[in-house]
Amino acid sequence: MTLNPFLELYQHPVDTLTAAAYVVLLLGALVATWWAAGRNALALDSQWREGWLLLIPFWPAVRIVAMFVILAADLLLVAAIIGVLT
Protein backbone atom coordinates (compact mmCIF):
# COMPACT_ATOMS: atom_id res chain seq x y z
CA MET A 1 0.00 0.00 0.00
CA THR A 2 1.30 3.41 -0.91
CA LEU A 3 1.28 6.43 1.36
CA ASN A 4 -0.05 8.80 -1.31
CA PRO A 5 -3.86 8.51 -1.44
CA PHE A 6 -4.03 9.93 -4.98
CA LEU A 7 -1.57 7.33 -6.24
CA GLU A 8 -3.58 4.65 -4.44
CA LEU A 9 -6.76 5.99 -6.07
CA TYR A 10 -5.08 5.84 -9.49
CA GLN A 11 -3.75 2.31 -8.98
CA HIS A 12 -6.84 0.79 -7.28
CA PRO A 13 -9.84 3.06 -7.88
CA VAL A 14 -12.62 0.65 -6.87
CA ASP A 15 -10.98 -0.44 -3.62
CA THR A 16 -10.03 3.10 -2.65
CA LEU A 17 -13.45 4.60 -3.39
CA THR A 18 -15.20 1.74 -1.60
CA ALA A 19 -13.04 2.27 1.48
CA ALA A 20 -13.69 6.02 1.33
CA ALA A 21 -17.45 5.45 1.10
CA TYR A 22 -17.28 3.06 4.04
CA VAL A 23 -15.41 5.65 6.12
CA VAL A 24 -17.98 8.33 5.21
CA LEU A 25 -20.83 6.03 6.27
CA LEU A 26 -19.07 5.22 9.54
CA LEU A 27 -18.45 8.92 10.22
CA GLY A 28 -22.14 9.63 9.57
CA ALA A 29 -23.11 6.92 12.05
CA LEU A 30 -20.63 8.36 14.55
CA VAL A 31 -22.19 11.83 14.25
CA ALA A 32 -25.66 10.32 14.68
CA THR A 33 -24.61 8.49 17.85
CA TRP A 34 -23.02 11.68 19.22
CA TRP A 35 -26.33 13.45 18.61
CA ALA A 36 -28.22 10.67 20.41
CA ALA A 37 -25.75 10.73 23.32
CA GLY A 38 -26.07 14.49 23.65
CA ARG A 39 -29.84 14.31 23.58
CA ASN A 40 -29.85 11.57 26.24
CA ALA A 41 -27.42 13.56 28.39
CA LEU A 42 -29.60 16.68 28.21
CA ALA A 43 -32.73 14.68 29.06
CA LEU A 44 -30.99 13.04 32.01
CA ASP A 45 -29.77 16.42 33.24
CA SER A 46 -33.24 17.93 33.14
CA GLN A 47 -34.75 14.89 34.86
CA TRP A 48 -32.05 15.02 37.54
CA ARG A 49 -32.82 18.68 38.21
CA GLU A 50 -36.51 17.85 38.62
CA GLY A 51 -35.51 15.68 41.50
CA TRP A 52 -34.46 12.12 42.11
CA LEU A 53 -31.69 11.62 44.58
CA LEU A 54 -31.56 8.04 45.81
CA LEU A 55 -33.77 5.85 43.63
CA ILE A 56 -33.48 6.25 39.90
CA PRO A 57 -36.82 5.98 38.11
CA PHE A 58 -37.21 3.40 35.33
CA TRP A 59 -36.99 5.61 32.23
CA PRO A 60 -33.92 7.56 33.36
CA ALA A 61 -32.28 4.21 34.12
CA VAL A 62 -33.09 3.12 30.57
CA ARG A 63 -31.50 6.33 29.27
CA ILE A 64 -28.37 5.66 31.34
CA VAL A 65 -28.07 2.17 29.89
CA ALA A 66 -28.67 3.65 26.42
CA MET A 67 -25.75 6.03 27.01
CA PHE A 68 -23.45 3.08 27.67
CA VAL A 69 -24.70 1.31 24.55
CA ILE A 70 -24.16 4.46 22.49
CA LEU A 71 -20.64 4.89 23.86
CA ALA A 72 -19.86 1.25 23.05
CA ALA A 73 -21.16 1.78 19.51
CA ASP A 74 -18.96 4.88 19.22
CA LEU A 75 -15.91 2.89 20.21
CA LEU A 76 -16.76 0.20 17.67
CA LEU A 77 -17.23 2.83 14.95
CA VAL A 78 -13.89 4.47 15.74
CA ALA A 79 -12.20 1.05 15.66
CA ALA A 80 -13.81 0.29 12.29
CA ILE A 81 -12.67 3.63 10.88
CA ILE A 82 -9.12 3.02 12.06
CA GLY A 83 -9.29 -0.51 10.60
CA VAL A 84 -10.35 0.82 7.19
CA LEU A 85 -7.70 3.52 7.15
CA THR A 86 -4.82 1.23 8.05
ChimeraX attribute file (.defattr): number of C-alpha atoms within 10 A of each C-alpha:
attribute: neighborCount
match mode: 1-to-1
recipient: residues
	/A:1	8
	/A:2	9
	/A:3	7
	/A:4	8
	/A:5	11
	/A:6	12
	/A:7	12
	/A:8	15
	/A:9	14
	/A:10	10
	/A:11	13
	/A:12	11
	/A:13	13
	/A:14	11
	/A:15	12
	/A:16	16
	/A:17	13
	/A:18	11
	/A:19	15
	/A:20	15
	/A:21	12
	/A:22	15
	/A:23	20
	/A:24	13
	/A:25	14
	/A:26	18
	/A:27	16
	/A:28	13
	/A:29	15
	/A:30	21
	/A:31	13
	/A:32	14
	/A:33	19
	/A:34	15
	/A:35	12
	/A:36	15
	/A:37	21
	/A:38	13
	/A:39	14
	/A:40	18
	/A:41	15
	/A:42	12
	/A:43	14
	/A:44	17
	/A:45	12
	/A:46	11
	/A:47	14
	/A:48	13
	/A:49	10
	/A:50	9
	/A:51	9
	/A:52	11
	/A:53	8
	/A:54	6
	/A:55	7
	/A:56	13
	/A:57	10
	/A:58	9
	/A:59	11
	/A:60	17
	/A:61	13
	/A:62	11
	/A:63	17
	/A:64	17
	/A:65	12
	/A:66	15
	/A:67	19
	/A:68	12
	/A:69	14
	/A:70	19
	/A:71	16
	/A:72	12
	/A:73	15
	/A:74	21
	/A:75	13
	/A:76	14
	/A:77	20
	/A:78	16
	/A:79	12
	/A:80	15
	/A:81	20
	/A:82	11
	/A:83	10
	/A:84	12
	/A:85	10
	/A:86	7
